[in-house]
Amino acid sequence: MSNSTVPRSRAGAKTGKRKPDGSPPGGDAGRAAGRRAGRRAGQGAGKLSFRLRFRRDRTLILMALPAVALVLVFTYIPVLGNVVAFQDYDPYLSDNGFVAMFESPWTGLENFQRIFADSAFWHAVQNTFVLFFLQLVLYFPIPVLLALLINSVVRPRVRAVAQAVMYLPHFFSWVLVVTVFQQIFGGAGIIAQTLRRHGHQGIDLMTDPGIFKFLVTAEGVWKDAGWGIIVFLAALSAVSPDLYEAAAMDGAGRWRRMWHVTLPALRPVIALLLVLRVGDALTVGFEQLLLQRDSVGPGASEVLDTYVWWNGIRNQDFGYAAAAGLVKGVVGLGLVLTANKVAHLMGEQGVYKK
């Protein structure tokens, strides 16, 4: 029996011993003191001087400097060039194109008025959105389906070979992609020669304006589906096998497991890529379409990017082309914000949080 006259709880508080439930001694007062001490410690940690923080993070800063410099030089500084959209810009007014921006006459909104009154511009907008919706409906689901198919393959070697074969065209240039399709679907391609050899009339799909939009979508699927497969396979690798085992024990078949386990795991990645794809809606493949412009004509192949190039580079109407590019950028930004808002309404994070 202790001879101390101090109550048991106070003795515990003086000796610093914790109670059996793990709470700090002293009850609510002790917990409040602990919280205050934690806040003071956090505030002290956040008051590091700039010199100390720079010394702590200098390695990471040095690693990030080249990337920051590239983004600054090739992304943010060229944004200042949008001022030529409000000018009758003439780069030959000075030996320096930057100085010519200050010497070119201002036209205000005249370039934008010309754009909105130009029927060729609206035709390019129509072709751009038609190609975007075709690629969204026909191209976007294919990487998901192929990723699910590859993920269902049991043998790792077969899975690796299939993934490598599908990803290889991603490294091809558009010149090579168009050449491959020309050798298959062109007037002198394999299909046409085979039909003529058997007494039929040959076909030339590469010069048919009616199916050009579907042909462009097929080229995009063949070239870039492999990249999407890798993204979705990475998301599938994070799914715990315990979820599949639990679903199987509950009697769920293969399709049920795919619907209730696999697709919910892919939904955040699908939402993110969909937002990025919508933001890139007005950029449907400049080089790809420019290479095939002469074979099908501008009526089928003219999009906003080729329209800007044709007016800005070929016709040297730089202010007009800059105005068209600025309109495209503003509309693209609006599409990104709208798609990201829809992703938030669906419960996904999107490109950025709320």
KANOR-V931167 format. One record per pair of residues at least 6 apart in sequence whose C-alpha atoms are under 7 Angstrom apart, sorted by sequence separation. I is the first residue (numbers start at 1). GAP is how many residues later the second one is. D is the distance in Angstrom with one decimal. If there is no record, write none. Layout:
((I	GAP	D) (I	GAP	D))
This chain:
((18	6	5.2) (19	6	6.4) (24	6	6.0) (91	6	5.2) (94	6	5.2) (115	6	6.4) (153	6	6.1) (183	6	4.4) (184	6	5.0) (185	6	6.2) (195	6	6.3) (196	6	5.6) (311	6	5.7) (312	6	4.6) (343	6	6.6) (344	6	6.7) (18	7	5.4) (24	7	6.3) (93	7	5.5) (182	7	6.4) (183	7	6.4) (184	7	6.0) (195	7	5.6) (343	7	5.5) (17	8	6.6) (293	8	5.7) (16	9	6.6) (91	9	5.5) (150	9	5.9) (193	9	6.7) (312	9	4.8) (90	10	6.7) (93	10	6.9) (192	10	4.3) (247	10	6.4) (311	10	5.8) (340	10	5.4) (192	11	5.3) (340	11	6.5) (13	12	5.0) (89	12	6.6) (289	12	6.1) (12	13	6.5) (13	13	5.6) (244	13	6.5) (308	13	4.9) (90	14	6.1) (89	15	5.2) (187	15	6.8) (88	16	6.1) (187	16	5.8) (290	16	6.6) (308	16	6.5) (84	17	6.8) (87	17	6.4) (88	17	5.7) (187	17	4.2) (308	17	6.6) (87	18	5.7) (88	18	6.3) (186	18	4.7) (243	18	7.0) (87	19	4.3) (88	19	6.2) (185	19	6.1) (186	19	5.9) (286	19	5.7) (86	20	6.1) (87	20	4.9) (185	20	5.6) (186	20	5.3) (286	20	6.2) (86	21	5.6) (87	21	6.7) (185	21	6.3) (86	22	4.9) (282	22	7.0) (283	22	6.7) (86	23	6.1) (182	24	6.5) (86	25	6.8) (85	26	6.8) (239	26	6.7) (236	29	7.0) (236	30	6.9) (235	31	6.3) (232	34	6.9) (282	46	6.9) (282	50	6.7) (280	52	6.8) (169	53	6.9) (170	53	4.9) (279	53	5.3) (169	54	4.8) (170	54	5.2) (279	54	6.7) (170	56	6.6) (279	56	5.6) (170	57	6.8) (278	57	6.3) (279	57	4.5) (278	58	6.3) (167	59	3.9) (166	60	4.9) (167	60	6.1) (275	61	6.2) (278	61	6.8) (275	64	5.3) (275	65	6.0) (271	72	6.3) (275	75	6.7) (271	77	6.9) (139	78	6.9) (272	78	4.9) (271	79	6.2) (272	79	6.1) (268	80	6.0) (131	82	6.2) (135	82	5.7) (139	82	5.6) (143	82	5.3) (147	82	5.0) (134	83	7.0) (143	83	7.0) (146	83	6.6) (143	85	5.2) (144	85	6.7) (147	85	6.1) (143	86	5.0) (147	86	5.8) (209	87	5.2) (144	88	6.6) (207	88	5.2) (208	88	6.3) (212	88	7.0) (207	89	5.1) (209	91	5.6) (174	113	6.9) (174	114	5.7) (132	149	5.6) (132	152	6.5) (131	153	6.9) (128	154	6.1) (128	156	6.8) (127	175	6.8) (128	175	5.0) (127	176	5.7) (128	176	6.5) (124	178	5.3) (125	178	6.3) (124	179	4.3) (125	179	6.1) (124	180	5.4) (124	183	6.8) (111	208	6.8) (111	209	5.2) (115	209	6.8) (112	211	6.1) (111	212	6.2) (89	229	6.1) (89	230	5.4) (88	231	5.5) (87	232	5.8) (86	233	6.7) (85	234	4.6) (84	235	5.2) (85	235	6.3) (85	237	4.8) (84	238	6.5) (85	238	4.4) (82	240	6.3))
